[in-house]
Amino acid sequence: MLQTAIVLITHQSPPEVAAMAETWQRLNPGARVHIAYGGTRERFAELGWLDRTFIDDPRLRTRDHQRDRQSYLGLMREVAVDLQPLRLDRVLMAECDVMPLRAGLVDYLEKRRREEGADLLGPRIRRVDGTGHPHYLAHQSHPAFGRWLAQSARAEKGTVLMMVGCLTWWTWKAFSAVSETVEPMPVYLELAIPTAAHQLGFRVRELTELNGFLQPLGEMQPHLAAWQAAGHWVAHPCKKIWRQNNSPT
């Protein structure tokens, strides 16, 4: 049996964290839910969920995420230390405003990973180097951008991938290896996660069937009941779902 951790990234209040963790655990009983907490130390101490890591990284606590180059690498590094003794096989990393709509998501994602022969699965993955994508252009102007690309183990070192980073499915080997990478410049997580994995030689593949339900902007809560009835897996973003504790599951 695969050993799987669900890492939930949150800064929310203890009641919201409890509702979120309990829902994910109930829908994926074979996995271990672990909280990556980016709120205050005082709130962290009040959490009732025992599997948790306090993330003391200013690059998680950005206000303008794109311009401030929000990063999950420090978060992944700290979480990996706490998860290492569990001898995990897979990691699902999800932001707090991702709403699971049915049971068995981790089993489905592992099935899709095997079909794709992948080490990392995520939504809306595309190649952006050589394009006019604003994230790519903003990073390209940094003097250390070339050094970041040059560290790739690939023969073609210029590849830059982009994804929506709200939900990712990893092999433990890929998760651990990416967590240890070093950036010579701040790289926004939606570029850093898939590109770093690719640079290390891991296979990165898109969850195309989830693209319509994992949106970068907006509020998906009005769609939850219909999407659940139709058998869909997840929805993002649902900013207030745990606060209201009115999820359809």
Legacy VTK file of the C-alpha trace (Angstrom):
# vtk DataFile Version 3.0
C-alpha trace
ASCII
DATASET POLYDATA
POINTS 249 float
0.000 0.000 0.000
1.323 3.422 -0.952
2.181 5.806 1.862
0.657 9.175 1.017
0.640 12.572 2.719
-1.816 15.370 1.945
-0.040 18.656 2.704
-2.549 21.475 3.174
-1.179 25.024 2.956
-3.104 27.416 5.191
-2.989 30.480 7.419
-6.571 30.180 8.644
-8.128 30.060 12.111
-8.067 26.827 14.154
-11.770 26.043 13.494
-11.275 26.510 9.742
-8.161 24.337 9.761
-10.018 21.629 11.679
-12.929 21.633 9.206
-10.550 21.484 6.260
-8.295 18.742 7.634
-11.215 16.592 8.767
-12.880 16.837 5.350
-9.735 15.871 3.450
-9.076 13.014 5.881
-12.619 11.666 5.655
-12.523 11.672 1.870
-9.037 10.097 1.735
-8.869 7.785 4.777
-5.709 5.994 3.637
-3.652 9.199 3.485
-2.044 11.236 6.253
-3.164 14.879 6.385
-0.404 17.310 7.333
-0.888 21.048 7.873
1.726 23.488 6.521
0.841 26.546 8.573
1.736 30.054 7.458
-0.301 32.001 10.007
0.871 33.316 13.361
2.746 31.253 15.927
-0.029 31.931 18.420
-2.656 30.418 16.135
-0.328 27.538 15.254
-0.105 26.635 18.938
-3.913 26.547 19.125
-4.363 24.075 16.275
-5.879 20.773 17.324
-4.493 18.885 14.322
-1.328 17.163 15.513
0.357 16.591 12.143
1.536 20.098 11.359
4.577 22.223 10.538
4.971 25.935 11.229
6.329 27.648 8.122
8.622 30.509 9.079
9.350 31.776 5.582
8.664 35.362 4.447
8.404 34.221 0.834
5.229 32.351 1.730
3.741 35.452 3.378
3.680 37.718 0.336
0.911 40.230 -0.323
1.155 40.647 -4.079
2.062 37.032 -4.824
3.140 37.502 -8.441
5.194 40.657 -8.009
6.636 39.571 -4.658
7.506 36.157 -6.171
5.731 33.964 -3.637
7.548 30.647 -3.173
6.677 27.199 -1.837
10.266 25.923 -1.831
10.914 26.922 1.790
7.578 25.418 2.802
8.401 22.176 0.995
11.828 22.069 2.608
10.458 22.427 6.137
7.612 19.965 5.555
9.987 17.419 4.002
12.028 17.356 7.212
8.951 16.422 9.252
7.656 13.919 6.685
10.968 12.183 5.995
10.590 9.553 8.793
7.250 8.395 7.316
8.906 6.840 4.244
6.297 8.283 1.934
5.658 7.296 -1.665
3.423 10.186 -2.752
2.560 13.741 -1.700
-0.542 15.755 -2.563
0.044 19.452 -1.889
-3.051 21.675 -1.923
-3.875 25.233 -0.965
-6.519 25.896 1.659
-9.057 27.184 -0.863
-9.118 23.909 -2.802
-12.363 22.051 -2.054
-12.422 18.254 -2.497
-15.796 17.134 -3.832
-15.664 13.336 -3.650
-13.827 10.483 -1.981
-10.671 8.904 -3.342
-8.824 11.807 -4.962
-5.387 10.453 -4.032
-6.198 7.089 -5.633
-7.387 8.832 -8.793
-4.268 11.005 -8.976
-1.996 7.997 -8.579
-3.870 6.241 -11.388
-3.342 9.298 -13.596
0.317 9.529 -12.598
0.886 5.954 -13.686
-0.908 6.555 -16.974
1.320 9.554 -17.679
4.526 8.006 -16.316
4.918 11.247 -14.385
6.732 12.424 -11.270
4.668 15.612 -10.919
1.072 16.256 -11.978
-0.639 19.643 -11.888
-3.246 21.813 -13.623
-2.768 24.227 -16.505
0.848 23.312 -17.267
2.323 24.948 -20.344
5.680 25.956 -21.738
6.242 29.723 -21.689
9.881 30.338 -22.642
10.146 32.336 -25.842
6.622 33.705 -25.379
5.169 37.005 -24.231
3.819 35.514 -21.003
4.145 38.247 -18.336
5.650 35.948 -15.702
8.325 34.792 -18.122
9.138 38.318 -19.283
9.334 39.645 -15.715
11.784 36.922 -14.701
13.818 37.120 -17.901
14.841 40.679 -17.072
16.621 39.548 -13.877
20.415 39.229 -14.296
20.447 35.821 -12.543
17.725 34.291 -14.721
20.303 32.701 -17.021
22.058 31.104 -14.056
18.753 29.625 -12.870
18.186 28.066 -16.287
21.793 26.891 -16.600
21.493 24.639 -13.542
19.184 22.302 -15.505
20.332 18.724 -15.987
18.579 18.700 -19.363
20.443 19.102 -22.650
17.954 21.822 -23.586
18.341 24.186 -20.649
16.033 27.009 -21.698
12.704 25.336 -20.935
10.445 27.294 -18.576
7.143 25.754 -17.502
4.130 27.463 -15.948
1.286 26.010 -13.908
-1.476 26.936 -11.494
0.089 25.874 -8.200
-3.019 25.288 -6.088
-2.843 21.475 -6.332
0.112 19.236 -7.176
0.652 15.457 -6.996
4.214 14.247 -6.506
6.347 11.191 -6.091
8.235 11.569 -2.832
11.532 11.503 -4.719
10.515 14.487 -6.843
9.004 16.419 -3.922
12.102 15.934 -1.777
14.521 16.765 -4.587
12.709 19.955 -5.620
12.513 21.077 -1.987
16.319 21.064 -1.870
16.851 23.235 -4.934
18.435 26.658 -4.603
17.330 29.712 -6.561
19.946 32.337 -7.524
17.011 34.752 -7.816
13.428 34.801 -6.480
11.233 32.743 -8.825
7.437 32.836 -8.591
6.075 29.458 -7.475
3.947 28.956 -10.594
7.153 28.952 -12.638
9.468 27.472 -10.011
7.549 24.289 -9.164
7.200 22.717 -12.619
10.428 24.150 -14.030
12.592 22.992 -11.112
11.135 19.495 -11.385
11.821 19.476 -15.127
15.367 20.780 -14.605
16.091 17.861 -12.282
15.007 15.366 -14.922
11.560 14.561 -13.539
8.582 14.106 -15.860
5.991 16.882 -15.466
2.506 16.312 -16.852
-0.759 18.226 -16.957
-4.046 17.208 -15.314
-6.041 18.555 -18.239
-9.345 17.173 -16.959
-9.102 19.345 -13.830
-8.249 22.598 -15.617
-11.806 23.899 -15.722
-12.304 23.332 -11.994
-8.979 24.716 -10.721
-9.137 28.350 -11.760
-6.491 30.986 -10.933
-9.105 33.614 -10.045
-12.762 33.948 -9.093
-14.991 32.158 -6.588
-16.176 28.635 -7.322
-18.425 28.111 -4.317
-21.661 28.759 -6.284
-20.773 25.789 -8.507
-19.986 23.251 -5.780
-23.324 21.453 -5.502
-23.653 21.064 -9.278
-20.054 19.974 -9.721
-20.336 17.438 -6.925
-23.569 16.030 -8.368
-21.794 15.653 -11.710
-18.987 13.664 -10.073
-16.185 16.192 -10.398
-13.181 15.944 -8.102
-12.210 19.415 -6.850
-12.916 23.131 -7.030
-10.656 26.190 -6.661
-10.799 28.880 -5.417
-13.339 28.560 -2.598
-12.116 31.307 -0.288
-14.738 31.128 2.459
-15.806 27.495 2.413
-14.157 26.399 5.668
-15.136 29.567 7.507
-18.787 28.961 6.746
-18.435 25.211 7.221
-21.115 24.691 4.612
-19.316 22.426 2.178
-21.480 20.105 0.085
-19.486 17.092 1.268
LINES 1 250
249 0 1 2 3 4 5 6 7 8 9 10 11 12 13 14 15 16 17 18 19 20 21 22 23 24 25 26 27 28 29 30 31 32 33 34 35 36 37 38 39 40 41 42 43 44 45 46 47 48 49 50 51 52 53 54 55 56 57 58 59 60 61 62 63 64 65 66 67 68 69 70 71 72 73 74 75 76 77 78 79 80 81 82 83 84 85 86 87 88 89 90 91 92 93 94 95 96 97 98 99 100 101 102 103 104 105 106 107 108 109 110 111 112 113 114 115 116 117 118 119 120 121 122 123 124 125 126 127 128 129 130 131 132 133 134 135 136 137 138 139 140 141 142 143 144 145 146 147 148 149 150 151 152 153 154 155 156 157 158 159 160 161 162 163 164 165 166 167 168 169 170 171 172 173 174 175 176 177 178 179 180 181 182 183 184 185 186 187 188 189 190 191 192 193 194 195 196 197 198 199 200 201 202 203 204 205 206 207 208 209 210 211 212 213 214 215 216 217 218 219 220 221 222 223 224 225 226 227 228 229 230 231 232 233 234 235 236 237 238 239 240 241 242 243 244 245 246 247 248
